[in-house]
């Protein structure tokens, strides 16, 4: 068995208690406004989201995996937050990341990294964004960087597809078709993320950002973000 496979599967499983299922990251607003209305438009919205993730979250995750000090990780964490213009998006990323650190700490891993970073986050010294927390835990589990970044990207897409199933709504077969179609965009995002300096991330997804900003004023909501 390839080293790190089982820890990677556990960390990326939807059953791992992060609360990601409670967030649509602006998708709910896009559905309410008619921008996302079927499988094709949901797929397009997720591809746009992936493009922004590639140059921000995925690039930062790579940087965390290669960081040689906790100070470097904190700096990457704060810089990543600056790429998330919508308050709900920043809050969602931090909430999911903190839950991930809580879950990892409960596992009592031999590597003290997750527990130490969780203490910094709880003290307010770092925001604890999801990609950063994932990178910290992945490093503690000795996961290969490429595998970790791929799993993170796929899990983000799967979470948005699951939200789309409820919001559009869509059937299970259509959801799986979309996930398969997203394999190529995920590969593209992976390649792009490797070309971005993790100390200088950026994100360009104006449609998603405006949707996320509008979501907090939406009268009827199924999702936190």
C-alpha positions as CSV (number, residue, x, y, z in Angstrom):
1,X,0.0,0.0,0.0
2,X,1.3,3.4,-0.9
3,X,2.5,5.4,2.1
4,X,0.1,8.0,3.4
5,X,-2.9,6.7,1.5
6,X,-5.1,5.8,4.5
7,X,-4.4,9.0,6.4
8,X,-5.1,11.0,3.2
9,X,-8.5,9.2,2.8
10,X,-9.4,9.8,6.4
11,X,-8.5,13.4,6.3
12,X,-10.4,14.0,3.1
13,X,-13.5,12.0,4.0
14,X,-16.7,14.0,4.2
15,X,-17.2,12.3,7.6
16,X,-14.2,14.2,9.1
17,X,-15.9,16.8,11.3
18,X,-15.1,20.1,9.6
19,X,-18.6,21.5,9.1
20,X,-17.8,22.1,5.4
21,X,-21.3,20.8,4.5
22,X,-22.8,23.9,6.1
23,X,-21.3,26.3,3.6
24,X,-22.1,26.9,-0.1
25,X,-19.5,29.8,-0.5
26,X,-22.0,32.0,-2.4
27,X,-23.5,29.2,-4.4
28,X,-26.8,29.6,-2.7
29,X,-27.0,33.2,-4.0
30,X,-26.2,32.1,-7.5
31,X,-29.0,29.6,-7.5
32,X,-31.4,32.0,-6.0
33,X,-30.6,34.6,-8.7
34,X,-30.8,32.0,-11.6
35,X,-27.2,32.1,-12.5
36,X,-26.9,28.4,-11.5
37,X,-30.0,26.5,-12.5
38,X,-28.8,23.1,-13.8
39,X,-25.9,20.7,-13.9
40,X,-24.0,22.6,-16.7
41,X,-24.2,26.0,-14.9
42,X,-23.2,24.4,-11.6
43,X,-20.2,22.8,-13.2
44,X,-19.2,26.2,-14.7
45,X,-19.5,27.9,-11.3
46,X,-17.3,25.3,-9.7
47,X,-14.7,25.7,-12.4
48,X,-14.6,29.4,-11.7
49,X,-14.2,28.7,-8.0
50,X,-11.4,26.3,-8.8
51,X,-9.6,28.9,-10.8
52,X,-9.6,31.3,-7.8
53,X,-8.6,28.4,-5.4
54,X,-5.6,27.5,-7.6
55,X,-3.9,30.8,-7.1
56,X,-4.8,31.2,-3.4
57,X,-5.8,28.2,-1.3
58,X,-3.9,25.6,-3.3
59,X,-0.8,27.7,-3.6
60,X,-0.9,28.4,0.1
61,X,-1.3,24.8,0.9
62,X,1.8,24.0,-1.0
63,X,3.6,26.8,0.9
64,X,2.5,25.4,4.3
65,X,3.7,21.9,3.4
66,X,7.1,23.3,2.6
67,X,7.3,25.8,5.5
68,X,10.3,25.5,7.8
69,X,8.9,27.4,10.8
70,X,5.5,28.2,12.5
71,X,6.1,31.9,11.9
72,X,6.1,31.2,8.1
73,X,2.9,29.2,8.5
74,X,1.2,32.1,10.4
75,X,2.4,34.6,7.7
76,X,0.9,32.4,4.9
77,X,-2.3,32.1,6.9
78,X,-2.7,35.8,7.2
79,X,-1.8,36.5,3.6
80,X,-4.4,33.9,2.4
81,X,-7.1,35.7,4.3
82,X,-6.4,38.9,2.4
83,X,-7.4,37.1,-0.9
84,X,-10.9,36.5,0.5
85,X,-12.7,39.7,0.0
86,X,-16.2,38.6,1.2
87,X,-16.6,38.4,5.0
88,X,-18.6,35.2,4.7
89,X,-15.9,33.5,2.6
90,X,-13.2,34.5,5.2
91,X,-15.4,33.3,8.0
92,X,-16.2,30.0,6.4
93,X,-12.6,29.3,5.6
94,X,-11.5,30.0,9.2
95,X,-14.4,28.1,10.7
96,X,-13.7,25.0,8.7
97,X,-10.0,25.2,9.4
98,X,-10.5,25.5,13.1
99,X,-12.9,22.5,13.1
100,X,-10.3,20.6,11.2
101,X,-7.6,21.4,13.8
102,X,-10.0,20.4,16.6
103,X,-10.6,17.1,14.9
104,X,-7.0,16.4,14.3
105,X,-6.0,17.3,17.8
106,X,-8.5,14.9,19.1
107,X,-6.7,12.1,17.2
108,X,-3.6,12.7,19.5
109,X,-1.2,12.4,16.6
110,X,2.5,11.9,17.5
111,X,3.4,15.0,15.6
112,X,2.6,18.1,17.9
113,X,2.2,20.4,14.9
114,X,-1.7,20.5,14.7
115,X,-2.1,20.9,18.5
116,X,0.5,23.7,18.5
117,X,-1.1,25.5,15.6
118,X,-4.5,25.1,17.1
119,X,-3.3,26.9,20.2
120,X,-2.1,29.8,18.1
121,X,-5.4,30.0,16.3
122,X,-7.4,29.8,19.6
123,X,-5.2,32.6,21.0
124,X,-6.0,34.8,18.0
125,X,-2.4,34.8,16.7
126,X,-3.5,33.1,13.4
127,X,-6.8,33.0,11.6
128,X,-6.6,29.2,10.9
129,X,-7.8,29.1,7.3
130,X,-8.9,25.8,5.9
131,X,-6.0,25.4,3.4
132,X,-3.5,26.2,6.1
133,X,-5.0,23.9,8.7
134,X,-5.1,21.1,6.1
135,X,-1.5,21.7,5.3
136,X,-0.5,21.6,8.9
137,X,-2.4,18.4,9.5
138,X,-1.2,16.9,6.2
139,X,2.4,17.6,7.2
140,X,1.8,15.9,10.6
141,X,0.5,12.8,8.7
142,X,3.5,12.9,6.4
143,X,1.3,13.2,3.3
144,X,2.9,13.8,-0.1
145,X,2.3,17.4,-1.1
146,X,0.8,16.6,-4.5
147,X,-1.6,14.1,-3.0
148,X,-2.7,16.5,-0.3
149,X,-3.3,19.4,-2.7
150,X,-5.2,17.1,-5.1
151,X,-7.4,15.7,-2.3
152,X,-8.1,19.2,-1.0
153,X,-9.2,20.5,-4.4
154,X,-11.4,17.4,-5.0
155,X,-13.0,17.7,-1.6
156,X,-13.8,21.3,-2.2
157,X,-15.5,20.5,-5.5
158,X,-17.4,17.6,-4.0
159,X,-18.7,19.8,-1.2
160,X,-20.0,22.4,-3.8
161,X,-21.5,19.6,-5.9
162,X,-23.3,18.3,-2.8
163,X,-24.6,21.8,-2.1
164,X,-25.8,22.1,-5.7
165,X,-27.7,18.8,-5.4
166,X,-29.8,20.4,-2.6
167,X,-30.1,23.9,-4.0
168,X,-30.8,23.3,-7.8
169,X,-31.8,20.4,-7.1
170,X,-29.9,17.6,-8.9
171,X,-30.0,13.8,-8.9
172,X,-27.1,11.6,-7.7
173,X,-26.2,10.5,-11.2
174,X,-25.9,14.1,-12.5
175,X,-23.8,15.0,-9.5
176,X,-21.4,12.2,-10.3
177,X,-21.2,13.3,-13.9
178,X,-20.2,16.7,-12.8
179,X,-17.5,15.4,-10.4
180,X,-16.0,13.3,-13.3
181,X,-16.1,16.4,-15.6
182,X,-14.2,18.3,-12.9
183,X,-11.2,16.0,-13.0
184,X,-9.6,17.9,-15.8
185,X,-10.2,21.4,-14.3
186,X,-8.8,20.1,-11.0
187,X,-5.6,18.9,-12.8
188,X,-5.4,22.4,-14.4
189,X,-5.7,24.1,-11.0
190,X,-3.1,21.8,-9.6
191,X,-0.6,22.8,-12.3
192,X,-1.4,26.5,-11.9
193,X,-1.0,26.4,-8.2
194,X,2.5,25.1,-8.5
195,X,3.5,28.3,-10.5
196,X,2.2,30.7,-7.9
197,X,4.5,32.1,-5.1
198,X,2.7,31.1,-1.9
199,X,3.8,34.3,-0.2
200,X,2.0,36.3,-2.9
201,X,-1.4,34.5,-3.6
202,X,-4.3,36.1,-5.4
203,X,-7.8,35.2,-6.4
204,X,-10.0,36.5,-9.2
205,X,-13.6,35.3,-8.9
206,X,-15.8,38.5,-8.9
207,X,-19.1,36.6,-9.5
208,X,-18.5,34.3,-6.5
209,X,-17.3,37.2,-4.4
210,X,-20.3,39.3,-5.1
211,X,-22.6,36.3,-4.5
212,X,-20.9,35.7,-1.1
213,X,-21.3,39.3,-0.1
214,X,-25.0,39.3,-1.0
215,X,-25.6,36.0,0.7
216,X,-25.5,37.4,4.2
217,X,-28.5,39.6,3.3
218,X,-30.5,36.9,1.7
219,X,-33.8,36.4,3.5
220,X,-34.1,32.6,3.1
221,X,-30.9,30.5,3.6
222,X,-30.0,26.9,3.9
223,X,-26.3,27.5,4.2
224,X,-24.1,29.6,6.5
225,X,-22.2,31.1,3.6
